[in-house]
Amino acid sequence: MRDTKITKEMLQSYKSGQLVEGLILCKGYKVAKTKTGSDYIQGSLQSVVEVPFKAWGNSTAFTNLTTEEYAGSVVMITGKYDVYNDVASIILNTVVAVDVPVDDFLEQRYDVAQYWEALKALVRRSVSDKAYAIAECVLFNNEALATEFKKAFAASSHHDNCIGGLMAHTYKVMLHGVTVRNLYPQFFASQDVIDLFFLGILFHDIGKTQENKLGVYQHAAIVTHRYLGIEMLDRDAIIQGYGYNGWLEIVAIMLQHHGEFDDKARTLLAYLVFLCDNMDSKLTLLQQSMEGGVNKVRIDDMYLEVPVVGD
């Protein structure tokens, strides 16, 4: 039993008070305070789906979690499944890190190889030869970055928080970009402007490959993926192809594609990339929220009724 993987189906079938024992991914945790001021641990475990956990201050789990770093590691746990006020969690008694690959515990929603080829083909159709050469140099032919990009999450706990999520998100934002280019050609005065727009989309989130590893934020996150992505670009190639102003346009996209959520856009292209990026993140979050059958979904502090067909 102790070597058994705790599966998604097991997590969804546990009853309150039932013993929980086996292997699971520890997503992350922090020390918190009870109402009486005592320390305890609260965090999240995952086997495809996530479940909150707690470790009280008098448990072996609390001691191990505060003396070792288990975030992002597969752990062997023992504990009890608990449901309080309709909120389920696991109360840990013991937790020990084990040397087991994390991939089997993560959601795999996308065909990584298929999306990778589709992304390359979409970029090839959308930009000039000189822009595609930059895309190849920075990402497509960069084996180290491409490997990380293919498996990276788009977010830790928001949209596309799964293996291949970053790549799928980038592909979908590119598709929104194609729609914008086709419907609003007045935004694009030349092929160079089109190139900068699509290169900006392709590169806008590559810094996430260093910002978080399979959903766990790294120390590099202190400067955010927006800055980290700029360090991955080929500055000389971009300036050679599009001039210094072209380089600044790409940097603006990298820094300002979150719009009002971080630095507001100061260029048209940065604003257009923000719109495409925001569209996909919100639609994907809605899609993920509807899985499993729900009557309402939440977005931007609104609760939206899901259509009911029939009587």
N, C-alpha and C positions, 0 to 999 in steps of 0.2 A: 504493500500500500504506500509506503513512504517514497517509493520511486515513481509513483503514478503521477502523470500530468493531470492537473485540475483543468478540465475542459470547459468550453463555453456552455455545453449542455449541463454539466454538473453545477456551474455557477447559477444557471437559470432554474435548477430544480431543487436546490437546497431549501430546507425548512428551518425556521427559527429554532435555535438551540442545537442544531445538528453539528457534529464534529466535522471539521474541515482539515484535511491533511494531504499534502502532495506538493508538486512543483508548480510554480506560477511566476510570472514576471512582476517584479516590483517597479512600478512606473516612477514613483517619487513620493516624498513625505517631508513632514516638518514637525517640529516640536510645537505643541499648543498648550493652552491652559484650560483646566477644568473650571467650573463655576466656583470651586473652593480655592483655586489658585495653584493646584498641583499640576506638574508637567505630565503630558502624555503625547504620544505620536499619532498623527493622522496623515493618511496618505491614500494611495491608489494602487491596486493590483490589477493585472490584466491577463486574460487568456482569451484573445479576440475581443471580448467585451470587458469593460472595466467594472470594478467593484471597489468601494471605499473600504479602508481598514483603519482600525485603531489598535494601539498597544498601550496598555496602562502602565504607569510608572513602576509597579511592583512586579512586572513580568520580565522574563528572560528576553523576550522580543524587544522590549524597550531598551534594555541594556545593550543588546547587540546593535540596534539601529542607531543608537547615539554614540557608539564607539567605532562603528564601521560605516562605510558608504555602500549602500545596497541599491541605490537608485539606478535603474537601467540594467539590473542583473536579474537572472533567474534565481529564485530562492526556494528553499524547502521550508514549508510552514506547517505549523499545527495551530489550531484555534477553533473558534466556534462561530457559526453563522448566526447573525443577530438581526432581528427586524424590530425597529423602534419607531413609533409614529409613522409607519408605512415606509420607512427608509431602511434599506438593507445594507449591512456592512459585515466585515469579518473582524472579530476580536482575536488578535494574535496572542498566542502563548509563547511560541518559539519561532525564530526565523534564522536561517543560515544560508549564506550565498553558496551556490553550486556552479560548477563549470559546465553549463549547458547552453547551447546557442539560443538566442532570444527569438529567432525568426518564427518558430512554430507557435509562439504565443501572441504574435501580432496579426492584425487583420490584413488579409491580402485581397484587396478589392479589385485590383487592376492586373491585367496581363502586361507585365513590365516590358517584355521584348516587343510586343505589338505596339504599345504606346511609344516606345523609343523610336521605332522605325517610322511610325506615323508622324511623330514630332519632326524628325529630320526631313521627311518628305514635305510637310507643310511649310517649313522654313525655306526649303529649296524652291518651292513654288512662289513664295511671297517676296523674296529679296533678290538683289542683283548678285552677280558672281563675286564681287569684292566683299559684299556683306556676308555671303555664305562662307567665304574663306575665313572670315573672322569668327563666325559661328563654329567652324570646324576647329580652328586653332584654340579657342577658349574652352569649348565644351565637347563637341562631337568626337574629335580625335585626341582629346585629353583623357587618357585612360583612367588616371587617378580620380579626376573630378567626375567623369562620366559614371564611374562605378558608384560613387557616393550619391550622385544626382539620381540615379535610377532607383535607389532604395530609400531615399530620404522621405520623411514626412513633410507635408505642406504646413502642418501646424501640430502642436503637441496635443491639444484637446479641442480643436475647433473643427475646421473643414479638412477633409482628406488627410486625417491623422492615421495614416496606414502606410505600409511599404509601397513605394511607387507613387505616393500621394503628391509629392512635389512635381514629379514629371507629368502626371495626369493633369494637375492644376495648371501647369505651364502650357500644356497642349490646349486645354479648354480656353485659357485666356487668349492664346494665339487665335483660336477660332472666333472669339468675340472681336478680336482685332481685325480679322479679315472682313467681318460684317461691317465694322466701322469704316474701314477703307473703301469698301464697295458702295456703301450707302451715302457716305459723306466725302466724296473725293476732294471737295474744296479745302479740306484740312491738310491735304498733302500736295504741296506745290511742285515736288520733284521726286524722282526715284530715290535720291539721297534721303529725303525726309521720310519716305516709306521705309527705307532701310533702317534708319535710326529708330523709328517706331517699333519695328518688329525685333530688332536686336535688343531694344530696351525691354520688350516683353519677354524674350527668350532669357535674358540675363537677370530680370528684376528680382528673382528670389534665389539665385544660385548661392548666395551667402548662407541660406538655411542649411546647406550641407555641413557647415561648420557651427552654426548657431545651435542646432539640436541634433542629437544622434538618436534616431529611432524614437523620437518623441521626448527625449530627456534633454533639457537645456544644458548647454555647456558653459564654461567660464567665458568663452568668446562672445556669448550673448550680451555681455555688458556693453558692447558697441553696436549690437543688433545686426541682423543679416543685411540691412541696407548698406552699411559701411563695409562689411566683410565681402560682399559681392563685388564692390568696386576694386578691391585688392586682387580679385581673380581675373580682371579684364586685361586685354592687351592694349594698353594705352597708346603705344607707338603705332600699332596697326590702325587703330581707330582714328588717330590724328592724321596719319598718312592718307587714309581713305576719305576722311570727312572734315579735316581741319580741326583746329583747336575748339572752335565753336561746336562742331559735331561731338567732340569729346565731352564738352560741358552739357550738351543735350542728353547724352547717355547718363552722365553722372546725376543730372537732375531727375531723370526717371528712377534711377536706383535709390535716390534719397527721398523722393517725394511721391512715390506711388501709393502711399497710404492715405494721401489726401488729408482730410480733417482729423484723421485718427492720430497722425504724427505731424510731420512737416507738410504744410499745405503746398500744393503744386504751384510752381512759378512759371512753368512753360506749358504750352498747349499739349505737347506730347506727353509730358508727365501727367497731366490731367486726364488725357485719354487712356493712358495705361492704368491709372487709378480706377477709372470707370469700368474698364474691362476686368481688372483684377477684383474689384469689389463685387461686380456682378457674379462672377464665378464663385467667389467665396460664400456669398449669401445663398445662391441657388443650391450649391452643393451642401451647405449646412441645412437648408430646408429639406433637401432630399434625404440626407442622413437622419434627420429628425423624424421623418415619416416612416422609416423602416420599422417593421414589426406591427404596423397598424395602429394609428392614433387618431383621435378626433380633432385635436388641435396641435398646431406647431407654434413655436415661439421664435420671433426674430425681432431685433431692435426693440425689445421690451413690449412687443405686441404679441397677442395670442390670436392666431389665424385659424378659422374654422376650415377643416379639410372637407371638400365636397363629398356628399353622400349621394350616390346614384340609386334611383329607385324609390319605392315607397318608404 
